[in-house]
Amino acid sequence: MFKLNLKIALRNLWRNKSITAINIGGLAIALAAFLILMIYVTYETTFDKDNPNYNHIYLVGRKSSAFQTNFTPPSLSKEIKANFPEVEAAGTIKHNFFEFAINKDANTVFAKKHIFIEYEAAKILNIKPEHGLTQPAGDEFIFYLNKPYMETLFPGKKDDKPEMVSLGSKSAGHTGKISGVIQTDAHSNIDFDVLTVVKELGKGENYGYNNYFTYIQVKPGTDIALLTKKIEKMYRANTAKAFGEPDWKEINSVNVFLDPLKNLHLRPTAGTDTNYKVVLAISVLGLLMLVIACINFTNLSIAQAAKRAKEVGVKKVMGVFRYQLVFQFITEILIQCIVAGGVALILAELILPAFNSLFEINLNIWHNNTAIFWQLPAIIMGITLIAGIYPALVLSGFRPALVLKGNFQTSRQSYWLKNSLLVFQFAVAVIFIVGLFIINSQLKYMRTQDVGFKAEQVVAVKNMAFFTDPKVFEPVREKIMQIPGVKSVTVANAIPDGSKLGKNGYTAEGKKETLGFLDVDFDYFETLGISLKEGRFFNRAFKSDTVNSAILNESAVAKYGLVNPIGKTIRGCSMDYKIVGVIKDFKSEGFENAVEPTIYSLNNPCGNAKLEILIKIEAQQMSAALEGLKRQWSSINKLDGDHFRYQFLDELYGRLFKKQEQLQAIFFVAAMLTVFIAVLGLFAFAKYVTNARNKEIAVRKVLGATDLQILKLLNSSFFVIVLIANLLGWPLAYLLTKKWLETFAYRADMPVTPFVLSALITMGLSLLTVSIQASKSVKAKPVDALKYE
Amino acid sequence: MIKLENIEKYYANKGVKNYVLRHVTTQINKGEFVSIMGPSGAGKSTLLNIMGMLEEPTYGSYFFNEEDVTHLGERKKIELYRNHIGFVFQAYHLIDEMTVYENIEAPLLYKNVSSGERKSRIADLLDRFNIVAKKDLFPNQLSGGQQQLVGIARALAAQPAIILADEPTGNLQSVQAEEIMELFKKLNREDGITIVQVTHSEKNAGYGNRIITIEDGVIKEDLKIG
């Protein structure tokens, strides 16, 4: 019997080839999208998950009303370990903030993401050198390279003996010992290419040297809130001890937080949760697509019902139980779902490379997610039940006395359900269309809006020599300026690529505020084309500029409420600065965050080393100038080395848009797919409805209706459906996009056109789809439809 | 075999009762060949549907083989369908996706008849109805008369005691109709199968041995012939 049912199912599917293809195709597309999105979401939410102590590891951070940061003093981890028995282990990490070269003979690699890690932190974070983690003795540095670097430096190396290399510029003569190869894991929060394991970091540095990340591993069952309070109390007491005259008000304004390892990738306390929101949005999106496909499936299966009614009636009078019929129809739907699943896997495999390049990751259906072997069948079973149970019940519920009479028409009662499912599908499509247009308009706004500085033709040069003192940088600048095409040169401790500024407290007119600080050199504002609001830029003609001159941005002036700020004094880092200029705000951190109130100075004892060289070059002479810089680099900048490496500032800044561009791409695809699936559903549904109304159409024609009138008649009901879908979709789309726009400090106004366009697009498509279907019925001769069977 | 007592059937529409059957009391014995006749809308098909338990009467009782089946659960009804009742329809109602062979086989599958038994019974039926050559064709490849032959073969496959036929020749040309009626007569005479048919045609009714005439839901005449 099963075999016979299977045969009937296959013959049936084959006979309605077009509808079967629509059914399976729609489901397969949605399933493929769902699969990829789920693999991506799984990837994003499982960073470091393979760490055996995943749930017990925390990063210690500090926050106040003015800042949130993971940077902590080096001694904190030892103090935590010594004082709190519930902390099983604690250790620190320090990121190297400059790139350096590692040379062996003619081969060179650049350590781009070098980190120093304490032995204990390495144990907590499950760092695995190829031959096991060994404890450094005393002041020993154990230096590891990742595999590609090792292979570049020592091609053909077979043994695992340590090797000597030279570090940085060859002429500088620094050497180091490579202890071995280390496994790196892109799927981890601890991202590095070169790693140095030490016993203790930051010896001799105390509170105030907030350059270290403190990781702790707690014992299972620890009360984290309580531990946080205890650490906070200790931190405040030790801070007070470290500074002679403690400012208790300031000390007490700083809170300690423990950020669990599982939050660090997507929603760190000291950072944005944009990624988390994007991942959340993507999961919802994947689910929605699947739901729409299921609805489509249900709708089409019911639409087919009339064709199966006779079979149901006959089988019932043969003595078939209803559950047997339900089982039969579910089996049919299962077959389609399995085929769709297979097609979906193929589609996913085809789409994945494009997805990977968009998100700059390397996902693989089979490797990242072995769970797929049970997940996919489970999903298919789930869809079968969700999409199949209702049609199966409807079909198996036909009463033989009605069905077998001959002129059977499915009741109009189930229309409201089909119609509301169709409304739902189109409403979702409307939301995606509106969303897509609004994302587009915000991105267009971001690309065309004046960011307050000009990143074009500015080259950011990688450099590991400290140019904190303007006198040291001056000869380097002079040499660079001699290269034809170079317009200006400067050095600073950060570049406007979205990187966060360091922060410190400054007092002006008796008011103390936290400001971001940027340590610059002469020509910084000129190089970046930043506009002056009042006063002047830094200038070599003023001797005091290298001592205590400062420039504020508009936001900083507003924060203090300064009137006529030029000439006034601002105090910070135990020195008095004289304000010599005010610049217009520029969006160095992109559009999501408001411009940071910032102080710019040449001399900042509390600042960070100036390493970032920025060079503005004439557009026409760009390649020649870069060539010249490359050739002369070792003589221009002896301390840095033999390799001139640069990036274009506009490209670096453009990366800030990357997440939003990814979202745009995802939305584009999702909008296309949902519209496509909705239209597929409408296509089949229209076919069914027009077929069911064939007799009515024939009667109307006999009564004298023109083709156009009948087309209008058939379209009108669908028109209403799409209209309702738009009316339902708009407010939801408005709320969602408004929420999204609110994540930007600088955003475009909510436009009206997307809403109008979504209506036009959905209505145009439905008009086209229905008319194509209806034209067949309209053209048919009335006699054929009216003939009595 | 069939005993109807005071059967009534009406459809209530906005409080108005539209009677289809009134006070129908009759008995059909084993081995009879009954034709139900009457004008359109008289309630013939409804009466047949009640006999086939496709519809339930509003009032009255129905005994099938001495057993009260007026309100029967699905399980019991299906047991009767599988073993005692065969249906033949005016529009044949063969399953379009099944071949002739599969159509005849279907009721046997639901009855869990063994595969060997199925084969021999179907072979026997195909042979008897002269449609062996057509066994792998689909219904839409057959003429109306041939389709009805298959329909009857299907009804007979489960070896029922009674066949209920709703205008079995209504869609057929007269030559084919005669063949079908001859077949019914033979089944009734030789195999002792009880047959109840609804028909419009005096000529077809003449093949049976009893005619029940219904008008406006009431039995007007119950005539034994032959």
Interface residues (C-beta under 8 A of the other chain):
Chain A: M1 L4 K7 I8 R11 N12 R15 K310 E311 G313 V314 K315 K316 V317 M318 G319 V320 F321 R322 Q324 R399 P400 A401 L404 K405 G406 E789
Chain B: S45 N49 G52 L54 E55 E74 R75 I78 E79 L80 Y81 R82 N83 I85 F87 F89 Q90 A91 H93 L94 I95 D96 E97 M98 E102 E105 A106 P107 L109 Y110 K111 R154 A158
